[in-house]
Amino acid sequence: MASGPLSTRVAGLCTELAPRLSPRARAEVDGVRQRIGQPLRVAIAGRLKAGKSTLVNALIGRRVAPTEVGECTRLVTQFRYGTSDRVDVVKRDGSRTSLPLDESGMIPQRLSVPREQIAYIDVTLTSDRLENLTVVDTPGMSSVNTSISDEARKFLFDAPIADDIDPDSQSALSGAEAIIYVFTQSVREDDLAALQAFRTMSSKLSSNPINSLGLFNKIDKLAPTPAGDPWPVAEPLSRNQSQVMRRVVSDVVPVVGLLAETTEAGRLTAGDCEALRKLAELPAEERAILLAAASLFATRECPVPPEQRERLLRLLDLYGINFAIAHLVANPQMATGELVRMLFAASGFPRLRTTLDQAFQLRTDAIKAGWGLTRLEAVASASEHPAEREMLRDAIERVIQDPEYHRLRLIEVAAQVTTGAVELPADMEAEVARLALTSDPQRVLGMPHQPPEALIRAALEANNRWRAFAVGGASPAQARVAHVVARGFHLVAQRLRNPRPAH
């Protein structure tokens, strides 16, 4: 992954400092430099049977993660890009046992290593989806405090690592930079508590809603009937859940995870589509009876064999089957590729992809730079040498003073505001979030399709408004936020006046 200017500067700082540090600090700083160059690491968290592994498969574009409860689903599993497909069972002592994928291309259910000896599973795949993203599938949580949660904590959030563990394992264990929390139906108090636990355990910049996303899965279950449309219910309910979770996630996206997995992983074959066409050709009354319930669909007499219908249920469930047949009835000549595209759109996954790009990938540079600076500060704090501590902190301060690095401060104050640590009126809170989450002046200012002159005036007005707020009645905490936000708007105006030449 090509690094952005912020993370490149931090990586350069690590290269500059490392030769002047003690051996222990040098090793840690070298680790920070290596980590910054890696893809963004996103952890998938949630309760048992929320559909996390199904989502992982959709994100990867291959059905590799087991979705049935078993040995593998009780372990932390990392999916990253590699030049070959490989499964490594990483033991607690750092050693590895390599296994092939099973005959269906999935992680084998039997790992040939005693459960208590396993730290995590490391899966490398040739999927191009993983070139810019490392996905970490965490075990389902039945409560906030379970042994499964402990395993996730050890893997994701900077738990102590044995001195003799290999460098690859140290890198894998160093923490998640963003979180997707998967839930079903409507969020409960213990869901919020679980997500809060993940946030509390994570590193500084990932411990806030800015880098957390809620995924409202299995929304097809909201449909009034198997043939009904769940989206009129799912959309407003998702907005409601977004408000409930606004202190812990940046957005809530509704999806039908099974449809996403089936379409993104290319599981729907020409034979499956032909079976759907045969079902679409049945008389309307017969179709209505067949599609009234999954048990009827699987067992009632019809031209499509029961084993094929059971496969369709596994791939699409009753909602997806109803959706596909309805479109084939309306357009019997629909090509297989077009049907798959329509099912993909019906899954809600395109919106999730867009939201991921906006919420995480576009901020990867700042996230990684902030994570790197946080780790360097931790190295400085742990150093036993006063001169080394001073050298590290001076270097960090030089970086922070660079105008480009003001985005890190914006993310930090946005985290304070969105978590409620610093209270602001709702309109001001939204303005802070927009300023931190995007570099597009039109989106920051809420002024689409406006010329630069109008945007400059609006940015300067916002700068003056926040400066006035800072000195005119704001609390000390609010004033600190306001000064950072005011400078952010000043820099927006400055960039508009002096745009960088296109490369």
C-alpha positions as CSV (number, residue, x, y, z in Angstrom):
1,M,0.0,0.0,0.0
2,A,1.3,3.4,-0.9
3,S,1.8,5.5,2.2
4,G,0.4,9.0,2.5
5,P,2.4,12.1,3.4
6,L,1.7,11.9,7.2
7,S,2.6,8.3,7.7
8,T,5.6,8.6,5.4
9,R,6.9,11.4,7.6
10,V,6.5,9.3,10.7
11,A,8.2,6.3,9.0
12,G,11.1,8.7,8.0
13,L,11.3,9.8,11.6
14,C,11.7,6.2,12.8
15,T,14.4,5.6,10.2
16,E,16.2,8.8,11.4
17,L,16.0,8.0,15.1
18,A,16.6,4.2,15.2
19,P,20.4,4.2,14.9
20,R,20.7,6.7,17.8
21,L,18.6,4.6,20.2
22,S,19.3,1.9,22.7
23,P,18.8,-1.7,21.4
24,R,15.4,-2.2,23.0
25,A,14.0,1.2,21.9
26,R,15.5,0.7,18.4
27,A,13.7,-2.6,18.0
28,E,10.4,-1.1,19.0
29,V,10.9,2.0,16.7
30,D,11.8,-0.3,13.8
31,G,8.6,-2.2,14.5
32,V,6.6,1.0,14.3
33,R,8.2,1.8,10.9
34,Q,7.4,-1.6,9.5
35,R,3.9,-1.5,10.8
36,I,3.2,1.9,9.2
37,G,3.9,0.5,5.8
38,Q,1.4,-2.3,6.2
39,P,-2.3,-2.2,5.2
40,L,-4.9,-0.8,7.5
41,R,-5.9,-3.4,10.1
42,V,-9.6,-3.7,10.7
43,A,-11.0,-5.9,13.4
44,I,-14.5,-7.4,13.0
45,A,-16.1,-7.7,16.4
46,G,-19.6,-8.6,17.7
47,R,-21.7,-11.1,19.5
48,L,-22.0,-14.9,18.8
49,K,-23.9,-15.7,15.6
50,A,-24.0,-12.0,14.5
51,G,-22.6,-13.0,11.1
52,K,-19.0,-11.7,11.5
53,S,-17.4,-14.5,9.5
54,T,-19.9,-14.1,6.7
55,L,-18.9,-10.4,6.5
56,V,-15.2,-11.4,6.5
57,N,-15.8,-13.6,3.5
58,A,-17.7,-10.8,1.7
59,L,-14.8,-8.4,2.4
60,I,-12.2,-10.8,1.2
61,G,-14.2,-11.9,-1.9
62,R,-13.7,-15.6,-1.0
63,R,-15.5,-18.0,1.3
64,V,-12.5,-18.9,3.5
65,A,-13.7,-18.2,7.1
66,P,-15.9,-20.9,8.5
67,T,-19.4,-19.6,9.3
68,E,-20.6,-22.5,11.4
69,V,-19.7,-22.6,15.1
70,G,-16.6,-24.7,15.6
71,E,-13.0,-24.6,16.7
72,C,-11.9,-22.0,14.2
73,T,-14.7,-19.5,15.1
74,R,-13.5,-19.5,18.7
75,L,-10.0,-18.2,17.7
76,V,-8.7,-14.9,16.5
77,T,-8.0,-15.2,12.8
78,Q,-6.0,-12.7,10.7
79,F,-6.5,-12.5,6.9
80,R,-3.8,-10.7,5.0
81,Y,-2.4,-10.5,1.5
82,G,0.2,-13.0,0.4
83,T,1.7,-14.5,-2.7
84,S,0.2,-17.9,-2.0
85,D,-2.8,-19.2,0.0
86,R,-1.6,-20.5,3.4
87,V,-2.9,-21.2,6.9
88,D,-0.5,-20.9,9.8
89,V,-1.6,-21.9,13.3
90,V,0.6,-19.6,15.5
91,K,1.3,-21.0,18.9
92,R,1.8,-19.1,22.1
93,D,5.6,-19.7,21.9
94,G,5.7,-18.1,18.5
95,S,6.2,-21.3,16.5
96,R,3.9,-22.1,13.5
97,T,2.2,-25.1,12.1
98,S,1.2,-24.7,8.4
99,L,-1.9,-26.3,7.0
100,P,-3.5,-26.3,3.6
101,L,-7.0,-24.9,3.0
102,D,-9.6,-27.8,2.9
103,E,-11.1,-29.2,-0.2
104,S,-13.7,-26.4,-0.3
105,G,-11.0,-23.7,0.0
106,M,-11.8,-22.9,3.6
107,I,-9.8,-22.9,6.9
108,P,-9.8,-26.5,8.1
109,Q,-12.1,-27.1,11.1
110,R,-9.4,-29.4,12.7
111,L,-6.2,-27.5,13.3
112,S,-4.0,-30.4,14.7
113,V,-2.8,-28.3,17.5
114,P,-4.2,-28.3,21.1
115,R,-6.6,-25.4,21.6
116,E,-4.7,-24.1,24.7
117,Q,-1.5,-23.8,22.7
118,I,-2.9,-21.6,19.9
119,A,-2.4,-17.8,20.0
120,Y,-4.2,-17.1,16.7
121,I,-4.6,-18.2,13.1
122,D,-2.7,-16.3,10.4
123,V,-4.2,-16.7,6.9
124,T,-2.4,-15.3,3.8
125,L,-4.4,-15.2,0.5
126,T,-3.8,-14.0,-3.0
127,S,-7.0,-11.9,-2.9
128,D,-6.4,-8.4,-4.3
129,R,-9.0,-7.2,-1.7
130,L,-6.4,-7.7,0.9
131,E,-3.7,-5.6,-0.7
132,N,-4.9,-2.5,1.2
133,L,-6.7,-4.1,4.1
134,T,-5.9,-6.7,6.7
135,V,-9.0,-8.2,8.3
136,V,-9.0,-9.6,11.8
137,D,-12.0,-11.9,12.6
138,T,-12.5,-12.0,16.4
139,P,-14.4,-14.7,18.3
140,G,-18.0,-14.0,19.1
141,M,-18.8,-12.6,22.5
142,S,-21.6,-14.0,24.5
143,S,-20.8,-11.4,27.2
144,V,-18.2,-8.6,27.7
145,N,-16.1,-10.7,30.0
146,T,-15.5,-14.2,28.5
147,S,-12.4,-16.2,27.7
148,I,-13.2,-15.6,24.1
149,S,-13.1,-11.9,24.7
150,D,-9.8,-12.4,26.5
151,E,-8.3,-14.0,23.4
152,A,-9.4,-11.0,21.3
153,R,-7.9,-8.7,23.8
154,K,-4.6,-10.5,23.7
155,F,-4.4,-10.4,19.9
156,L,-5.8,-6.9,19.1
157,F,-4.8,-4.6,21.8
158,D,-1.1,-4.6,22.7
159,A,-1.0,-7.4,25.2
160,P,2.4,-8.3,26.5
161,I,4.4,-10.4,24.0
162,A,6.9,-13.1,24.9
163,D,10.5,-12.0,24.2
164,D,11.2,-15.0,22.0
165,I,8.1,-14.6,19.7
166,D,9.0,-14.1,16.0
167,P,8.8,-10.7,14.3
168,D,5.8,-11.7,12.2
169,S,3.9,-12.6,15.3
170,Q,4.8,-9.4,17.0
171,S,3.5,-7.4,14.0
172,A,0.3,-9.4,14.0
173,L,-0.2,-8.9,17.7
174,S,0.4,-5.2,17.8
175,G,-3.2,-4.0,17.5
176,A,-6.2,-3.0,15.3
177,E,-6.5,0.5,13.9
178,A,-10.2,0.4,13.2
179,I,-13.2,-1.7,14.2
180,I,-16.4,-2.9,12.6
181,Y,-19.0,-4.0,15.2
182,V,-21.6,-6.4,13.8
183,F,-25.0,-6.7,15.5
184,T,-28.5,-8.0,14.5
185,Q,-32.0,-6.8,15.1
186,S,-31.4,-3.8,17.4
187,V,-28.5,-2.9,19.5
188,R,-28.6,-3.8,23.2
189,E,-27.0,-2.3,26.2
190,D,-24.5,-5.2,26.3
191,D,-23.6,-4.6,22.7
192,L,-22.6,-1.0,23.6
193,A,-20.7,-2.3,26.6
194,A,-18.9,-4.8,24.4
195,L,-17.9,-2.2,21.8
196,Q,-16.9,0.1,24.6
197,A,-14.6,-2.7,25.9
198,F,-13.0,-3.0,22.5
199,R,-12.5,0.7,22.3
200,T,-11.0,0.9,25.8
201,M,-8.5,-1.8,25.0
202,S,-7.4,-0.3,21.7
203,S,-4.7,2.2,20.9
204,K,-5.3,5.9,21.4
205,L,-6.6,6.9,17.9
206,S,-8.7,3.8,17.4
207,S,-10.4,4.2,20.7
208,N,-13.1,6.5,19.4
209,P,-16.1,6.6,17.0
210,I,-14.0,8.1,14.2
211,N,-12.5,4.7,13.4
212,S,-15.5,2.5,14.4
213,L,-18.4,1.4,12.2
214,G,-21.6,-0.4,13.2
215,L,-22.9,-3.1,10.8
216,F,-26.6,-3.9,11.2
217,N,-26.6,-7.4,9.8
218,K,-29.4,-9.8,8.7
219,I,-31.9,-7.0,8.0
220,D,-33.8,-9.4,5.8
221,K,-35.3,-10.8,9.0
222,L,-37.1,-7.5,9.4
223,A,-39.3,-8.1,6.4
224,P,-43.0,-8.6,7.3
225,T,-43.2,-11.7,5.1
226,P,-40.6,-13.8,3.3
227,A,-41.4,-12.0,0.1
228,G,-41.5,-8.6,1.8
229,D,-39.0,-5.7,1.4
230,P,-37.1,-5.2,4.6
231,W,-35.5,-1.9,3.6
232,P,-38.4,0.5,4.4
233,V,-38.0,-0.8,8.0
234,A,-34.2,-1.2,8.0
235,E,-33.3,2.3,6.9
236,P,-35.1,4.2,9.6
237,L,-34.1,1.6,12.2
238,S,-30.5,2.0,11.2
239,R,-30.7,5.7,11.6
240,N,-32.2,5.2,15.0
241,Q,-29.4,2.8,15.9
242,S,-26.9,5.2,14.6
243,Q,-28.2,7.7,17.1
244,V,-28.1,5.2,19.9
245,M,-24.5,4.2,19.0
246,R,-23.3,7.7,18.1
247,R,-20.8,7.8,21.0
248,V,-19.2,4.5,19.9
249,V,-19.4,4.4,16.1
250,S,-19.2,6.9,13.2
251,D,-22.1,5.3,11.3
252,V,-24.4,2.3,11.1
253,V,-24.8,0.5,7.8
254,P,-27.6,-2.1,7.2
255,V,-26.7,-5.2,5.2
256,V,-27.9,-8.7,4.3
257,G,-24.6,-10.4,5.0
258,L,-25.5,-13.7,3.4
259,L,-26.3,-12.1,0.0
260,A,-23.1,-10.1,0.2
261,E,-21.0,-13.2,0.8
262,T,-22.7,-15.2,-1.9
263,T,-22.3,-12.5,-4.6
264,E,-18.9,-11.2,-3.6
265,A,-17.4,-14.6,-3.2
266,G,-18.8,-15.8,-6.6
267,R,-20.7,-18.6,-5.1
268,L,-23.9,-18.4,-7.3
269,T,-23.3,-20.6,-10.3
270,A,-25.0,-20.8,-13.7
271,G,-26.7,-24.0,-12.4
272,D,-28.1,-22.1,-9.4
273,C,-29.5,-19.3,-11.7
274,E,-31.0,-21.9,-14.0
275,A,-32.8,-23.5,-11.0
276,L,-34.1,-20.0,-10.1
277,R,-35.4,-19.6,-13.6
278,K,-37.3,-22.9,-13.4
279,L,-38.9,-21.7,-10.2
280,A,-39.8,-18.4,-11.8
281,E,-41.7,-20.3,-14.5
282,L,-44.0,-22.0,-12.0
283,P,-47.6,-20.7,-11.8
284,A,-47.9,-17.8,-9.4
285,E,-50.1,-19.7,-6.9
286,E,-47.6,-22.6,-6.7
287,R,-44.7,-20.1,-6.3
288,A,-46.5,-18.3,-3.5
289,I,-47.0,-21.6,-1.5
290,L,-43.4,-22.7,-2.2
291,L,-41.9,-19.4,-1.0
292,A,-44.1,-19.0,2.0
293,A,-41.7,-20.7,4.4
294,A,-38.2,-22.3,4.2
295,S,-39.6,-25.7,5.2
296,L,-42.1,-25.6,2.4
297,F,-39.4,-24.5,-0.1
298,A,-37.1,-27.3,0.9
299,T,-39.7,-30.2,0.9
300,R,-42.6,-29.4,-1.4
301,E,-42.8,-31.2,-4.7
302,C,-41.6,-29.1,-7.6
303,P,-39.4,-29.5,-10.8
304,V,-36.2,-28.4,-9.0
305,P,-34.6,-31.2,-6.9
306,P,-34.7,-30.8,-3.1
307,E,-30.8,-30.8,-2.8
308,Q,-30.7,-27.9,-5.3
309,R,-33.3,-26.0,-3.3
310,E,-31.4,-26.6,-0.1
311,R,-28.3,-25.2,-1.7
312,L,-30.3,-22.1,-2.8
313,L,-31.4,-21.6,0.8
314,R,-27.8,-21.8,2.0
315,L,-26.7,-19.3,-0.6
316,L,-29.6,-16.8,-0.6
317,D,-32.0,-17.7,2.2
318,L,-35.7,-17.1,1.5
319,Y,-35.4,-13.4,1.1
320,G,-32.7,-13.7,-1.6
321,I,-34.7,-16.5,-3.4
322,N,-37.8,-14.4,-3.4
323,F,-35.9,-11.4,-4.7
324,A,-34.3,-13.3,-7.5
325,I,-37.5,-15.1,-8.6
326,A,-39.4,-11.8,-8.6
327,H,-36.9,-10.2,-10.9
328,L,-36.8,-13.3,-13.2
329,V,-40.6,-13.3,-13.4
330,A,-40.4,-9.6,-14.5
331,N,-37.6,-10.2,-16.9
332,P,-37.2,-13.9,-17.9
333,Q,-34.3,-13.1,-20.3
334,M,-32.2,-11.5,-17.5
335,A,-28.6,-12.6,-17.8
336,T,-26.9,-14.4,-14.9
337,G,-24.4,-11.6,-14.4
338,E,-27.2,-9.0,-14.2
339,L,-29.1,-11.1,-11.6
340,V,-25.9,-11.4,-9.5
341,R,-25.4,-7.7,-9.7
342,M,-29.0,-7.1,-8.6
343,L,-28.6,-9.5,-5.6
344,F,-25.4,-7.7,-4.7
345,A,-27.2,-4.3,-4.7
346,A,-30.0,-5.8,-2.6
347,S,-27.5,-7.0,0.0
348,G,-26.6,-3.4,0.9
349,F,-22.9,-4.2,0.6
350,P,-22.2,-1.5,-2.0
351,R,-23.0,1.1,0.7
352,L,-20.7,-0.7,3.1
353,R,-17.9,-0.6,0.6
354,T,-18.4,3.1,0.1
355,T,-18.6,3.8,3.8
356,L,-15.5,1.8,4.5
357,D,-13.6,3.8,1.9
358,Q,-14.9,7.1,3.4
359,A,-14.6,6.1,7.0
360,F,-11.4,4.2,7.0
361,Q,-9.3,4.1,3.8
362,L,-9.5,7.8,3.1
363,R,-8.2,8.4,6.7
364,T,-5.6,5.6,6.7
365,D,-2.7,8.0,6.4
366,A,-3.8,10.0,9.4
367,I,-4.8,6.9,11.4
368,K,-1.4,5.3,10.8
369,A,0.6,8.4,11.5
370,G,-1.3,9.0,14.7
371,W,-0.8,5.4,15.7
372,G,2.9,5.7,15.0
373,L,3.3,8.9,17.0
374,T,1.4,7.3,19.9
375,R,3.7,4.3,19.9
376,L,6.8,6.5,19.7
377,E,5.5,8.4,22.8
378,A,5.0,5.0,24.5
379,V,8.6,4.1,23.7
380,A,9.8,7.4,25.1
381,S,7.8,6.9,28.3
382,A,9.3,3.4,28.8
383,S,12.9,4.5,28.1
384,E,15.3,4.3,31.0
385,H,17.6,7.0,29.4
386,P,16.6,10.6,30.0
387,A,18.5,11.8,26.9
388,E,16.7,9.2,24.8
389,R,13.3,10.2,26.1
390,E,14.1,13.9,25.4
391,M,15.3,13.1,21.8
392,L,12.1,11.1,21.0
393,R,9.7,13.7,22.4
394,D,11.5,16.5,20.6
395,A,11.2,14.6,17.4
396,I,7.5,14.0,17.9
397,E,6.9,17.7,18.7
398,R,8.6,18.7,15.5
399,V,6.3,16.5,13.5
400,I,3.2,17.7,15.4
401,Q,4.1,21.4,14.6
402,D,3.9,20.7,10.9
403,P,0.6,22.2,9.5
404,E,-0.1,19.0,7.6
405,Y,-0.2,17.2,11.0
406,H,-3.0,19.4,12.2
407,R,-5.3,16.6,10.9
408,L,-4.1,14.4,13.8
409,R,-5.2,17.0,16.3
410,L,-8.5,17.3,14.5
411,I,-9.0,13.6,14.8
412,E,-8.1,13.7,18.5
413,V,-10.5,16.5,19.4
414,A,-13.2,15.0,17.2
415,A,-12.8,11.8,19.2
416,Q,-13.3,13.8,22.4
417,V,-16.4,15.5,21.1
418,T,-18.0,12.4,19.5
419,T,-17.5,10.3,22.6
420,G,-19.1,13.0,24.7
421,A,-15.9,13.7,26.7
422,V,-16.3,17.3,25.6
423,E,-19.9,18.4,25.3
424,L,-20.9,20.7,22.3
425,P,-24.2,21.6,20.7
426,A,-25.2,19.1,18.1
427,D,-24.6,21.4,15.1
428,M,-21.1,22.2,16.4
429,E,-20.4,18.5,17.0
430,A,-21.3,17.7,13.4
431,E,-19.1,20.5,12.2
432,V,-16.1,19.1,14.1
433,A,-16.7,15.6,12.7
434,R,-16.9,16.8,9.1
435,L,-13.7,18.8,9.5
436,A,-11.9,15.7,10.9
437,L,-13.3,13.1,8.6
438,T,-12.7,14.7,5.1
439,S,-10.4,17.0,3.3
440,D,-13.0,18.0,0.8
441,P,-13.8,21.7,1.5
442,Q,-17.3,21.4,0.0
443,R,-18.2,18.6,2.4
444,V,-16.5,20.2,5.4
445,L,-18.4,23.4,4.9
446,G,-21.7,21.8,3.8
447,M,-21.6,23.8,0.5
448,P,-21.6,21.5,-2.5
449,H,-21.0,22.9,-5.9
450,Q,-19.8,26.3,-4.6
451,P,-16.9,28.2,-6.1
452,P,-13.6,28.6,-4.2
453,E,-14.3,32.2,-3.3
454,A,-17.5,31.3,-1.5
455,L,-15.8,28.4,0.3
456,I,-12.9,30.7,1.4
457,R,-15.4,33.2,2.9
458,A,-17.3,30.4,4.7
459,A,-14.0,28.8,6.0
460,L,-12.9,32.2,7.4
461,E,-16.3,32.9,8.9
462,A,-16.1,29.4,10.6
463,N,-12.6,30.2,11.8
464,N,-13.8,33.5,13.4
465,R,-16.9,31.9,14.9
466,W,-14.9,29.1,16.6
467,R,-12.3,31.6,17.9
468,A,-15.1,33.8,19.3
469,F,-16.6,30.7,21.0
470,A,-13.2,29.8,22.5
471,V,-12.8,33.1,24.3
472,G,-16.5,33.9,24.9
473,G,-18.0,31.5,27.4
474,A,-16.5,28.1,26.5
475,S,-15.3,25.9,29.2
476,P,-11.5,25.2,29.3
477,A,-12.0,21.8,27.6
478,Q,-14.3,23.4,25.0
479,A,-11.9,26.2,24.4
480,R,-9.0,23.7,23.7
481,V,-11.2,22.0,21.1
482,A,-12.4,25.3,19.6
483,H,-8.8,26.5,19.1
484,V,-7.9,23.3,17.2
485,V,-11.1,23.6,15.1
486,A,-10.5,27.3,14.3
487,R,-7.1,26.5,13.1
488,G,-8.5,23.7,11.0
489,F,-10.8,26.1,9.2
490,H,-8.0,28.6,8.7
491,L,-5.9,25.9,7.0
492,V,-9.0,25.0,4.8
493,A,-9.0,28.6,3.6
494,Q,-5.3,28.6,3.1
495,R,-5.4,25.5,1.0
496,L,-8.2,26.9,-1.1
497,R,-6.2,30.1,-1.7
498,N,-3.0,28.1,-2.6
499,P,-4.1,24.8,-4.1
500,R,-1.4,22.3,-4.7
501,P,-0.7,21.6,-8.4
502,A,-2.1,18.4,-9.7
503,H,0.4,15.6,-10.4
